[in-house]
């Protein structure tokens, strides 16, 4: 061994340190999908195991507290998706992975697809707050895009009816789960926006797994929400669930019920606001009237000091007349505002849910006999059309031609004789006439 070689002799700890630095510098944060093996959790709370496939395995460690935050129980044979960094345990010289995240593999693939698509759309500016539209202060007509049989639609309609019965809510039925759900939701959203009927649109669905909510992570749906001319509220899943529809929408509500509460004011809140506005109007009117009276008094004093008595009396009378007209005008305005408040109160009372139900029942009773009349009219039209078709068929039927005195010649195999070239001397033919069939033999001419 040369002198230079001796100067570069390493101890085992130095060698392992160099190897660890090399491994950690060469590998970024990586994802590994594999099967759990040799799972162990000592009293320290750390988690030790191996990630393996059919040909190899890797030792892994997941330290506390991250190991206690797992949403599942690690067990032998479970397939997982793990994220971590490659390192080397210097004390033993063993290569291993130290993990900071781990999830079951099935949902992990969906989660990766979700994160990749989210990053793509976010980079395009699809989720920017600057492009989002404000919601209307008072929505008069709301379109609810959801399953007509789910709990979400019942929650939304119940809250809307309780808080503000005057609002019109249309349920736009779609599938909210399954292979065709995303396309249905996208089409319904575009049709509703193009109709110009709605002030705001709500996407609603109850909670579920990432797979259950996957229809709302569709790229085309997210782009349709961003391009929609009508403000869109996303109320998909529970408070902890997030979808691409939430990020693209103009407002994300934690639940369908909260979405309904955000869209319409409460009836009690509206009444309190009207009373406050009425009180403010009265105060402003009184204040304005006092100012005018004070101004008139000051003007009267100046006139009394600077003008003759006759001029002062004239101005006084004009002032009195102006005050009378002013008081009458304010009284008329007060009466008009009070009448408006009484009318608003009557409208609120008329929109009581029970009255709406009674009107709908009357309408249902008036429409009860319409289906039978429509069916009878349709059957009559179909029968008339069938008779016309029968007459047309009879006009072109070969049997009708036979009935007029003609005959149809056929070979034994059913071929029709249309020309003298279709039969040879000695052939046996059947001649079909109106009342039966004749057996013929072709003779030479």
C-alpha positions as CSV (number, residue, x, y, z in Angstrom):
1,X,0.0,0.0,0.0
2,X,1.4,3.3,-1.0
3,X,1.7,6.4,1.3
4,X,-1.1,8.2,-0.7
5,X,-3.4,5.2,-0.2
6,X,-2.8,5.2,3.5
7,X,-3.8,8.9,3.7
8,X,-7.3,8.0,2.4
9,X,-8.1,5.1,4.7
10,X,-11.7,5.4,6.0
11,X,-13.3,4.1,9.2
12,X,-16.6,2.2,8.9
13,X,-18.5,5.2,10.3
14,X,-16.9,7.6,7.8
15,X,-17.7,5.2,4.9
16,X,-21.3,4.9,6.0
17,X,-21.6,8.7,6.3
18,X,-20.3,9.1,2.8
19,X,-22.6,6.4,1.5
20,X,-25.6,8.0,3.3
21,X,-24.8,11.5,1.8
22,X,-24.5,9.9,-1.6
23,X,-27.8,8.1,-1.4
24,X,-29.7,11.1,0.0
25,X,-28.2,13.4,-2.6
26,X,-28.9,11.1,-5.6
27,X,-32.5,10.3,-4.8
28,X,-35.3,12.9,-4.5
29,X,-38.5,12.4,-2.6
30,X,-39.9,9.2,-4.2
31,X,-43.1,7.2,-4.2
32,X,-43.1,3.4,-3.9
33,X,-46.1,1.0,-4.3
34,X,-45.6,-2.4,-2.7
35,X,-46.8,-4.9,-0.1
36,X,-46.2,-4.5,3.6
37,X,-44.1,-7.2,5.4
38,X,-42.5,-7.7,8.9
39,X,-44.7,-4.9,10.4
40,X,-43.5,-3.9,13.9
41,X,-44.4,-1.0,16.2
42,X,-42.3,-1.0,19.4
43,X,-43.2,1.0,22.5
44,X,-41.4,4.1,21.1
45,X,-44.3,4.5,18.7
46,X,-42.1,4.3,15.6
47,X,-43.2,2.0,12.8
48,X,-40.8,-0.5,11.1
49,X,-41.6,-2.8,8.2
50,X,-40.5,-3.8,4.7
51,X,-41.9,-2.9,1.3
52,X,-41.7,-5.9,-1.0
53,X,-42.7,-7.4,-4.3
54,X,-42.1,-10.8,-5.8
55,X,-38.3,-10.2,-6.3
56,X,-37.0,-7.8,-3.7
57,X,-37.7,-5.9,-0.5
58,X,-36.7,-2.6,1.2
59,X,-36.4,-1.9,4.9
60,X,-38.5,1.1,5.9
61,X,-39.1,3.3,9.0
62,X,-41.9,5.7,9.8
63,X,-41.2,7.7,12.9
64,X,-43.6,9.1,15.4
65,X,-45.7,11.2,15.2
66,X,-46.3,10.7,11.5
67,X,-46.8,7.0,12.1
68,X,-49.7,7.8,14.5
69,X,-51.4,10.0,11.8
70,X,-52.1,7.1,9.4
71,X,-55.7,6.7,8.4
72,X,-55.5,2.9,8.3
73,X,-54.0,0.1,10.4
74,X,-50.8,-1.3,8.8
75,X,-50.9,-5.1,8.5
76,X,-49.0,-7.9,6.9
77,X,-49.7,-8.3,3.1
78,X,-51.5,-4.9,2.7
79,X,-50.7,-3.1,-0.5
80,X,-49.7,0.5,0.1
81,X,-48.5,3.7,-1.6
82,X,-45.6,5.2,0.3
83,X,-43.6,8.4,0.0
84,X,-40.2,9.0,1.5
85,X,-36.5,9.5,1.0
86,X,-33.7,6.9,0.6
87,X,-31.0,6.9,3.3
88,X,-28.6,4.6,5.1
89,X,-28.7,3.6,8.7
90,X,-25.1,4.3,9.7
91,X,-25.0,2.2,12.8
92,X,-25.6,-1.0,10.8
93,X,-24.7,0.1,7.3
94,X,-28.1,-0.8,6.1
95,X,-29.9,0.9,3.2
96,X,-33.5,1.9,4.0
97,X,-36.3,4.4,3.3
98,X,-37.6,6.9,5.9
99,X,-41.3,7.6,5.1
100,X,-43.3,10.7,5.7
101,X,-46.6,9.6,4.1
102,X,-48.3,6.3,3.4
103,X,-51.8,5.4,2.2
104,X,-53.7,2.3,0.9
105,X,-52.7,1.8,-2.8
106,X,-56.3,1.8,-4.3
107,X,-57.1,5.3,-3.2
108,X,-53.5,6.4,-3.7
109,X,-53.8,6.1,-7.5
110,X,-56.9,8.3,-7.5
111,X,-55.2,10.8,-5.1
112,X,-52.2,11.1,-7.5
113,X,-54.4,11.6,-10.5
114,X,-56.3,14.2,-8.5
115,X,-53.2,16.1,-7.5
116,X,-51.7,16.0,-11.0
117,X,-54.9,17.4,-12.6
118,X,-55.3,19.9,-9.9
119,X,-51.8,21.2,-10.4
120,X,-52.4,21.4,-14.2
121,X,-55.6,23.4,-13.9
122,X,-54.2,25.6,-11.2
123,X,-51.2,26.4,-13.5
124,X,-53.7,27.5,-16.2
125,X,-55.3,29.9,-13.8
126,X,-58.6,28.0,-13.7
127,X,-58.8,28.4,-9.9
128,X,-57.7,32.0,-9.6
129,X,-59.9,34.2,-7.3
130,X,-59.7,37.0,-9.8
131,X,-61.9,35.2,-12.4
132,X,-64.6,34.1,-9.9
133,X,-68.0,35.9,-10.0
134,X,-69.8,37.3,-7.0
135,X,-73.1,35.7,-6.0
136,X,-76.3,37.6,-6.4
137,X,-77.5,39.4,-3.2
138,X,-81.1,38.1,-3.7
139,X,-81.4,35.1,-6.0
140,X,-84.9,34.7,-7.3
141,X,-84.4,31.4,-9.2
142,X,-81.8,28.7,-8.3
143,X,-80.9,25.6,-10.3
144,X,-79.9,22.6,-8.1
145,X,-77.9,20.0,-10.2
146,X,-78.0,16.8,-8.1
147,X,-79.5,13.4,-7.8
148,X,-83.3,13.7,-7.4
149,X,-83.3,10.8,-4.9
150,X,-80.3,11.8,-2.7
151,X,-80.3,13.3,0.7
152,X,-78.5,16.4,-0.6
153,X,-81.5,17.6,-2.6
154,X,-83.8,17.2,0.4
155,X,-81.4,19.2,2.6
156,X,-81.2,22.1,0.0
157,X,-84.9,22.4,-0.6
158,X,-85.7,22.2,3.1
159,X,-83.3,25.0,4.0
160,X,-84.5,27.2,1.1
161,X,-88.2,26.7,2.0
162,X,-87.5,27.5,5.7
163,X,-85.3,30.5,5.1
164,X,-86.9,32.2,2.1
165,X,-90.1,30.6,0.6
166,X,-90.2,33.2,-2.2
167,X,-87.2,31.7,-4.0
168,X,-87.8,29.3,-6.9
169,X,-85.6,26.2,-6.8
170,X,-85.5,23.8,-9.8
171,X,-84.0,20.3,-9.3
172,X,-82.0,19.4,-12.4
173,X,-81.6,15.6,-12.2
174,X,-78.3,13.9,-13.0
175,X,-76.3,10.9,-11.8
176,X,-73.7,12.0,-9.2
177,X,-71.7,8.7,-9.2
178,X,-70.6,6.3,-11.9
179,X,-68.9,6.2,-15.3
180,X,-71.4,8.5,-17.0
181,X,-72.0,10.9,-14.1
182,X,-69.4,13.5,-15.0
183,X,-70.6,13.8,-18.6
184,X,-74.3,14.2,-17.4
185,X,-73.3,16.9,-14.8
186,X,-71.3,18.8,-17.4
187,X,-74.1,18.7,-20.0
188,X,-76.7,19.8,-17.5
189,X,-74.6,22.6,-16.3
190,X,-74.1,24.0,-19.8
191,X,-77.8,23.6,-20.7
192,X,-78.8,25.4,-17.5
193,X,-76.4,28.2,-18.0
194,X,-77.5,28.6,-21.7
195,X,-81.2,28.8,-20.7
196,X,-80.7,32.1,-19.0
197,X,-83.3,31.0,-16.4
198,X,-81.2,30.9,-13.3
199,X,-79.4,33.5,-11.1
200,X,-77.1,30.9,-9.6
201,X,-76.4,27.1,-10.0
202,X,-75.6,24.7,-7.2
203,X,-73.7,21.4,-7.6
204,X,-74.8,19.2,-4.7
205,X,-73.9,15.7,-3.4
206,X,-73.6,14.0,-0.1
207,X,-70.4,12.7,1.3
208,X,-68.4,9.6,0.3
209,X,-65.0,8.2,-0.5
210,X,-62.7,9.8,-3.1
211,X,-63.9,7.2,-5.6
212,X,-67.5,8.0,-4.8
213,X,-66.9,11.7,-5.5
214,X,-64.7,11.1,-8.5
215,X,-67.3,12.5,-11.0
216,X,-66.7,15.9,-9.6
217,X,-62.9,15.7,-10.3
218,X,-63.5,15.5,-14.1
219,X,-61.4,17.9,-16.1
220,X,-64.2,18.8,-18.6
221,X,-66.6,19.5,-15.7
222,X,-64.0,21.8,-14.0
223,X,-63.5,23.7,-17.3
224,X,-67.3,24.0,-17.8
225,X,-67.7,25.5,-14.3
226,X,-64.9,28.0,-15.0
227,X,-66.5,29.0,-18.4
228,X,-70.1,29.1,-17.0
229,X,-71.7,32.6,-17.4
230,X,-73.9,31.9,-14.3
231,X,-72.3,31.9,-10.8
232,X,-71.7,28.3,-9.6
233,X,-71.7,27.1,-6.0
234,X,-70.1,23.7,-5.3
235,X,-71.5,21.8,-2.3
236,X,-70.0,18.3,-2.8
237,X,-69.4,15.9,0.1
238,X,-68.7,16.8,3.7
239,X,-66.6,19.6,5.1
240,X,-63.4,17.7,4.8
241,X,-64.0,16.6,1.2
242,X,-62.5,18.6,-1.6
243,X,-63.0,18.2,-5.4
244,X,-61.8,20.0,-8.5
245,X,-65.4,21.4,-8.8
246,X,-64.9,23.1,-5.4
247,X,-61.7,24.9,-6.7
248,X,-63.3,25.9,-10.0
249,X,-66.6,27.1,-8.6
250,X,-67.2,30.7,-7.6
251,X,-68.0,29.5,-4.0
252,X,-67.3,26.3,-2.2
253,X,-69.8,25.4,0.5
254,X,-68.9,22.7,3.2
255,X,-72.2,20.9,2.8
256,X,-75.4,21.2,0.6
257,X,-77.3,22.7,3.6
258,X,-74.7,25.4,4.1
259,X,-74.9,26.3,0.4
260,X,-78.6,26.9,0.7
261,X,-78.1,29.1,3.8
262,X,-75.5,31.2,1.9
263,X,-77.6,31.7,-1.1
264,X,-80.8,33.2,0.5
265,X,-81.4,35.4,3.5
266,X,-83.4,34.2,6.4
267,X,-87.0,35.4,6.6
268,X,-86.4,36.7,10.2
269,X,-83.2,38.5,9.2
270,X,-85.0,40.1,6.2
271,X,-87.8,41.4,8.5
272,X,-85.3,42.8,10.9
273,X,-83.5,44.5,8.1
274,X,-86.7,46.0,6.8
275,X,-87.6,47.3,10.2
276,X,-84.2,48.8,10.6
277,X,-84.4,50.5,7.2
278,X,-87.9,51.9,8.2
279,X,-86.5,53.3,11.4
280,X,-83.5,54.8,9.6
281,X,-85.8,56.4,7.0
282,X,-88.0,57.9,9.8
283,X,-84.9,59.3,11.5
284,X,-83.6,60.8,8.3
285,X,-87.0,62.4,7.5
286,X,-87.3,63.9,11.0
287,X,-83.7,65.2,10.9
288,X,-84.3,66.7,7.4
289,X,-87.5,68.3,8.5
290,X,-85.9,69.9,11.6
291,X,-83.1,71.3,9.4
292,X,-85.6,72.8,7.0
293,X,-87.6,74.3,9.9
294,X,-84.5,75.8,11.5
295,X,-83.4,77.2,8.1
296,X,-86.9,78.7,7.7
297,X,-86.7,80.3,11.1
298,X,-83.4,81.9,10.4
299,X,-84.7,83.2,7.1
300,X,-87.7,84.6,8.9
301,X,-85.5,86.4,11.4
302,X,-83.3,87.9,8.6
303,X,-86.4,89.1,6.7
304,X,-87.9,90.6,9.8
305,X,-84.7,92.6,10.4
306,X,-84.1,93.7,6.7
307,X,-87.5,94.0,5.0
308,X,-90.7,96.0,5.5
309,X,-93.6,94.5,7.4
310,X,-95.6,93.7,4.3
311,X,-92.8,91.9,2.6
312,X,-92.2,90.0,5.8
313,X,-95.9,88.9,6.0
314,X,-95.8,87.7,2.4
315,X,-92.7,85.7,3.0
316,X,-94.2,84.3,6.2
317,X,-97.3,83.1,4.4
318,X,-95.1,81.6,1.6
319,X,-93.0,79.9,4.3
320,X,-96.1,78.5,6.0
321,X,-97.5,77.2,2.7
322,X,-94.1,75.6,1.9
323,X,-94.0,73.9,5.3
324,X,-97.5,72.6,4.9
325,X,-96.7,71.1,1.5
326,X,-93.4,69.7,2.8
327,X,-95.2,68.1,5.8
328,X,-97.9,66.7,3.4
329,X,-95.2,65.4,1.0
330,X,-93.3,63.6,3.8
331,X,-96.6,62.2,5.2
332,X,-97.4,60.9,1.7
333,X,-94.0,59.3,1.4
334,X,-94.3,57.8,4.9
335,X,-97.8,56.4,3.9
336,X,-96.3,55.0,0.7
337,X,-93.4,53.3,2.5
338,X,-95.8,51.8,5.1
339,X,-98.0,50.5,2.4
340,X,-95.0,48.9,0.7
341,X,-94.0,47.2,4.0
342,X,-97.6,46.0,4.4
343,X,-97.5,44.6,0.9
344,X,-94.2,42.8,1.5
345,X,-95.6,41.3,4.7
346,X,-98.7,40.1,2.8
347,X,-96.5,38.6,0.1
348,X,-94.4,36.7,2.7
349,X,-97.6,35.4,4.3
350,X,-99.0,34.4,0.9
351,X,-95.9,32.4,0.1
352,X,-96.3,30.2,3.2
353,X,-95.4,26.6,2.2
354,X,-98.8,25.2,3.1
355,X,-100.5,27.5,0.7
356,X,-98.1,26.5,-2.0
357,X,-98.9,22.8,-1.3
358,X,-102.6,23.5,-1.5
359,X,-102.3,25.2,-4.9
360,X,-100.1,22.3,-6.2
361,X,-102.7,19.8,-5.0
362,X,-105.5,21.7,-6.8
363,X,-103.4,21.7,-10.0
364,X,-102.6,18.0,-9.6
365,X,-106.3,17.2,-9.3
366,X,-107.1,19.3,-12.5
367,X,-104.4,17.3,-14.4
368,X,-105.5,13.9,-13.2
369,X,-107.7,13.1,-16.2
370,X,-105.4,14.4,-18.9
371,X,-103.3,11.2,-19.3
372,X,-106.3,9.0,-20.1
373,X,-107.6,11.5,-22.7
374,X,-104.1,11.7,-24.3
375,X,-103.9,7.9,-24.4
376,X,-107.3,7.5,-26.1
377,X,-106.4,10.2,-28.7
378,X,-103.1,8.5,-29.4
379,X,-104.8,5.1,-29.8
380,X,-107.3,6.6,-32.3
381,X,-104.6,8.2,-34.3
382,X,-102.6,4.9,-34.4
383,X,-105.7,2.9,-35.5
384,X,-106.4,5.3,-38.3
385,X,-102.8,5.1,-39.5
386,X,-102.9,1.3,-39.4
387,X,-106.0,1.2,-41.6
388,X,-104.3,3.5,-44.1
389,X,-101.2,1.3,-44.2
390,X,-103.4,-1.8,-44.7
391,X,-105.1,-0.1,-47.7
392,X,-101.6,0.8,-49.1
393,X,-100.4,-2.8,-48.7
394,X,-103.5,-4.2,-50.3
395,X,-103.0,-1.9,-53.4
396,X,-99.6,-3.3,-54.1
397,X,-100.2,-7.0,-53.0
398,X,-99.7,-9.6,-55.8
399,X,-102.9,-11.4,-54.5
400,X,-104.9,-8.4,-55.6
401,X,-103.4,-8.7,-59.1
402,X,-104.3,-12.5,-59.1
403,X,-107.9,-11.6,-58.1
404,X,-108.2,-9.5,-61.2
405,X,-107.7,-12.5,-63.5
406,X,-103.9,-12.8,-63.7
407,X,-101.8,-15.8,-62.6
408,X,-98.4,-16.2,-60.9
409,X,-96.1,-18.9,-62.4
410,X,-93.6,-20.5,-60.0
411,X,-91.0,-23.3,-60.3
412,X,-91.1,-26.1,-57.7
413,X,-88.3,-24.3,-55.7
414,X,-90.5,-21.1,-55.5
415,X,-88.7,-19.0,-58.2
416,X,-91.1,-16.7,-60.1
417,X,-91.3,-17.0,-63.9
418,X,-91.0,-13.5,-65.3
419,X,-89.9,-14.3,-68.9
420,X,-90.2,-17.2,-71.4
421,X,-86.4,-17.5,-70.9
422,X,-87.1,-18.5,-67.2
423,X,-88.8,-21.8,-68.3
424,X,-87.7,-24.7,-70.6
425,X,-89.8,-27.3,-72.4
426,X,-90.7,-30.0,-70.0
427,X,-90.5,-27.9,-66.9
428,X,-93.3,-28.4,-64.3
429,X,-94.8,-25.1,-63.1
430,X,-97.5,-24.1,-60.6
431,X,-99.9,-21.4,-61.7
432,X,-101.5,-19.6,-58.8
433,X,-104.9,-18.1,-59.6
434,X,-107.4,-16.4,-57.3
435,X,-109.1,-19.6,-56.0
436,X,-106.2,-22.1,-56.0
437,X,-103.2,-23.5,-57.9
438,X,-102.9,-25.3,-61.3
439,X,-100.2,-27.8,-62.2
440,X,-98.8,-27.0,-65.7
441,X,-96.2,-28.5,-68.1
442,X,-94.2,-26.4,-70.5
443,X,-94.6,-27.6,-74.2
444,X,-92.3,-26.6,-77.0
445,X,-93.6,-24.2,-79.6
